[in-house]
């Protein structure tokens, strides 16, 4: 089964004399999306891969004559794995500045390389899209709400990589596919960097973070546990963020002394990758970490919703030193929206300091009964969500 992606119609994002930059982890379908688009486009195009030495020579030379010859007769230039081309940002800048009407698509799996090369040169000349593993909103559009809910337990264990979510694979085949993704693809760019002197140390750090999903982490504590200095821990975590392995959620505060702000929470972009790192693919009913898996799943699905829909928000977590907490806080529309994630049917009381300090904020508990609208799958019939409405005259906004 082939699942249609949110960015299926790439032509709507193309603009003359601008570069469409598409980021995302390896193996999430960027190349497939490109090839499907190119098979239907009526534009005269050129498609190349950053590994090609001749392409590197042409676009990395930063010579206007060579770049014009390279693009001659084409309306669209597509470069897959563009981060492998030296000075690619400067080369693309010359292209869009000197060739009237040219459109460009550049993809990259490692934002730490591609962002560094194209950020400044292409200021005002690019549009950026991020492609994630399959989102629940994409899957629901294909198979419907019922099947999405039926597959939830599997999704928490095996994640949403296209070959996992859309393939008719056995559990053993899914496990092998995820191990291959982690070992051969996902960390490849990081291990190739000179700054990573200890691949083993990086993997030890990644496993340690995997066991602490949903908990605040301190760099000094992580370093102590794996005998690594704090600066190296910070550098490795930063690399794993930029390589789309880890997602960093920071604490929210309005400078109350009681609020935790200096620590971060780390989540995996994909549940299946997290479980591959800790080598645990046991079914949900046989696990003691289902709460962490549920939280990781919801945090990242909500990140996909924010990327794919017109929801502009800054995400945080909120916690006080006496352990009152809100799993996810969205700062948007001038308001605060608090969400607590619970796998079971345990009753949850709104944190006293949250409602006392942020009277204008809302608070909602997300469970398996009401999670679909939260992850971008609209309700078929209207229903009432149990949530505290914000006070002081602020109207609650439905999600």
N, C-alpha and C positions, 0 to 999 in steps of 0.2 A: 504494500500500500504506500503510495506516495502522498505525503502530506503537503498541502499548499502552504507556502510561507507568507507571512505578513507583507513582505516586500516583493511579492510575486511580480508586480507590475513596476519594474524599475524605471520605465520611461517617464513616469510621473515625477521622479526625483532628478532627472537630468536637465541641465541648463546649459545653453551655449556659453563657451569660454569659462566653464567652471568644472572643478573636479569633484566627482562623487566618490567619497572615501568610505569603504565598507570594512569595518573591523569585526572581530569575533574570534572565539577559540578555534583551533583546528578541528576539522571534521564536523562542523555544524552545518555545512551545506552551502558555503559561499560560492565555491566553484560550480556546483550544480545549479544554483540560482542564476549565475552568470550565463552558463551554457543554455539553459532553458530560455532565458531572455534573448540571447543572441540568435537562437533558432527561429525566433518569431519577428525580430526587429526588421524594419525595412531600411534602416540606416546602413550606409556602407561603413563597415567596421574592420578594425584590426585587433586581434586577440593574441596576446603574448603572455609569457610567464617570466617572472623575475629571475628564474634560474638560467635563462637563455643568455649566453655570453654576448651574442650580437646585440641583444636588446639592452643589456647592461652598458655596452660600449656606446650605443646610440643615445640613450637617455641620460647616462651618467656623464657624458662629455661636456654638457652644458654649453654646447655650440648651437646657435640658432639655425645655421645652415643644415647641419646633420639632423636636427630634430624636425625641421620642416620637411626634409626628404623622407624621414621615417613616417610621417603622418600624411604625406602627399596622397590626395585622392580619397581620403577617408573623412567621414563625418563623426566617427566615434572611435576612440582608442581605449582599449580595455587591457589593464595590466594586472594579472593575478600574482599574489605574493610580491607586491611592489616593494616591500621593505628590503628585499635582497639587492636592490639596485642602488649603488652608491649615489648620493646626491640626488635622489629621485625627486625630492621636493623642488629643488632648483630647476631640474629638467622639465617638470610638469608646469612650473610657473612660466618658463619660456614658451612652452607649447600653447597654453591658454592665452598668453599675452600677445602672441604674434600670429596665430592662425585663426582668422575670423570664423566664428560659428562652431569651432571644434568642441566636442563633448568628450569627457574623459571619465572612466571608472577605474579606481585603484583599490585593490583589496589587500588586507594584511592581517595575519594572525597574531602578530606581536605588537601591541600598541607602543611598547617602550622603544622599539626601533622606528616604526613608521611615524609615530607622533613626533619623535625627535627630528625626523628628517623633513616632514612636511608642514609642521605646525606654523613656524614663522614664515617660510617662503610662500605658503598658500593662504596667508591671512586675507580674508575677504574673497577668496577664489575657490572655496570648497564648501561642500555640504557633507556631513558625517552621519552614517547609519551604523548601528551595531546589531549584528545578527547573533542571537543566542541559540542554545539548544531548543528543541521544540517547546513552544509555550502551550499551556492548557487552553488558551483562547484559540490558538491555531488548530489544536487537536479537536476541540469541540466543534469548530466550524466544519470539520471533515467527518467526524463520526457521531457527533451529538453528545448531549449532556449525560445521558444514561451511561454510555460506554466510557466516558471520561471518568465518571465516579466509580464505575466497576473496576477500572484499571488503576485506581489511586494507590493501592498497596504496592503494586508492581512499580509504579512511578517513583514512590518514595525509596525503593530499593535500587532500581536500575536507571533512574533518571530519564532524560529526554533527548539524548543524542539521536539524530535521525535514523541511523542504522539500528538503534535499539528500539525506539518508539514506533517506527514504521515497518520494521522487519518481523517476519514470522519466525522468531528464533526461540529455541529452548532456553531454559534457565542457564544451562551450562554454556551455551553459545553466547548468551548475553554477558556472562561473567568473563569469558575469554575476550570478547570484543572490547569490554571496558578496560581490561588489563592492558590490551594492546594500545588503546587510546592513551592511557596514562603513560605507559612506558616508552612508546615509540613516537608519539605525536605531541601530547600536551606540554611536556616539559622539554621538548627538543630544543626550542629556541633558548631557554634559560641555560641548559647545560652547555650550549655552544659559546656562551659568553665567557670571556677571560676572567670576569669578576667572580664567577662561581668556581671557586677552587676546590670545593668539597661537595660533589653531587650527593654523597652519602649524608652529609650534614644537612643539606637542603631537604632531602627526603625525610630525615628524622624530624626536622622542624615541621614539615607538612603533616606528618602523622600525628605529631603532638597537637597541632591546631585542629586536626580532624576529630580528635577525641574531646575537644573543647568547644565544638560548635554550639553557639548560643550562649556561651559564657564570656565574660570580659577577660581579656588577656593583657598581661603586662609583659613588655619586651624583656625586662630583667629576669622575670620568672621563667620565661621560655628559654632564655639563654642559659640560666643555671641548670635547668633540667637536661639540656643536651650539650653542656660544656661549650657554649658558643658565646662570643662577646656580643654585647647589646647592639653595637653598630652593625655587625654582620647579620644579626637577626632582623634588624630593621630593613637592611638592604635586600635580604632574601624575600621578606614579606612584600616589599614594594615591587620586586620583580614578579612575584607570583600574582599580585594584583594586576600589573600591566600585561601579563601574559594570559589574563582571563581564567586563572585558576581559582583565585580567592577574591572575595568581595568584602571590603572593609566598611563596617557600619560604626559610626562614631556617636558618642554620647551627646545628648541635647541638654542644654542648661541656659538659664538666664542669670547665671552667676550666683545661684544659691549655694551656700557652703555645704549643704547636705547632699548635693547632686554629684554623681560620678561623671567626670568629663574627660579625664586624661587617658582612660583605657578605651580599647576598641573591641568590637566583636568581629570575628571573621567567619564568613560563610563561603561554601563552595558554589561556584556557578552551576554545578550540576550534582544532584544527589548521588548518581551512579559513580561519578569520579570520587566523591568522598568515600563511598563504601569500598571502592577498589583500593584506595589508599590504605584503609584499615583492614582490607581483605575480609570483609564481612558482608555476604550477600544473603544472609538468613532471612526467611520470611518475617514480615512485620510481627506476627503473633509470637515469634520466638526471640524477640529482641528486647533489650532494656534501654535502648537509645531512641525509641520511636518519637519521643518528645522533641529531641534534637533534630531528627530527620524531618518532622512536621514543620518545625520552625525554619529550618534551612530551605525547605521546599517553598514555603509561603513568602519568605523574604525575597527569594530570587524570582518567583513568579510575579510578585508585585513589581520588582525591578523591570521585568519584561513589559508589564502593563504600562509602566511609566515611560518606557522607551518607545512603545508601539502606539500609544494613544496620546491625545492632547492633555495628559495629566502632568503638569509641571510642579514638581515638589522636591523638597530637600528631605532625604530620609535620615533618621537617627534612631537610637534606642534611648530610653530614659531609665535611670536607676538612682536610688539614694543609697547612702552608706548603710542605712538600716534595712536594706534589701527590698524596698518597695520598687517595683519596676513595671515598665510598659515595653513590650517586645519591639514594637515598631512605632515610630512617630513620624508622621508626614507633615511638614510645614508647607502649606500651600494656601493660596487665596487669602493670605493674611491671617490664617487660622491654624490651629493645631489639631491633628486627627490621630488619636491614640488607638493602637490595636494590640490585643493580647491574644496569643495563639495557644489553643488547648486541643490536644488530640482526643481526650476523653470527654465525658459529660460532666466533669467536675465544675461546680459552681464557683465563679470567680467574683471577688469583690473588688471594685475599683480602688486603686491605691489612694489612701487618704491624702497624701501630699500632692498627688497629681490633680485631684479635683479641687483641692484647697488652694494650690498655687496657680493653676491654669484653669480658672473657672470658665473661660471661653472655649476650652478644648472639648472635643467629643471623646468618647471611649467606647470601644466595641470589642467583643470577644469573638474571635474567628475559630470555628470548629468545623468538623467534617459535614455538619448539617447546613452551614451557610457560607462556605468558603468560595463557591463558584463565582459570584459577582465580584468578590475581592480579587480574584485572579483573572478578571476580564471576561468571564462567561456570563452573559446577562440572564436574568431570571425570565422564565416563560410566563409566570403569573406573579402579580405583585404580592408582597407579604411584608409583615412588620418585622424589622430587625430590632432586637432588644439591645438598646444602647442608651447611655446617658446623653441627653441632649445638652448642648452647651448652654450655659446660663448667660446672664447679663445681656439678653436681647439678641444673641447671635443665633441665626437660623442654622439648624443642622442640614448639611448637604448630603444627599444620598449618593452612595458609591455604586 
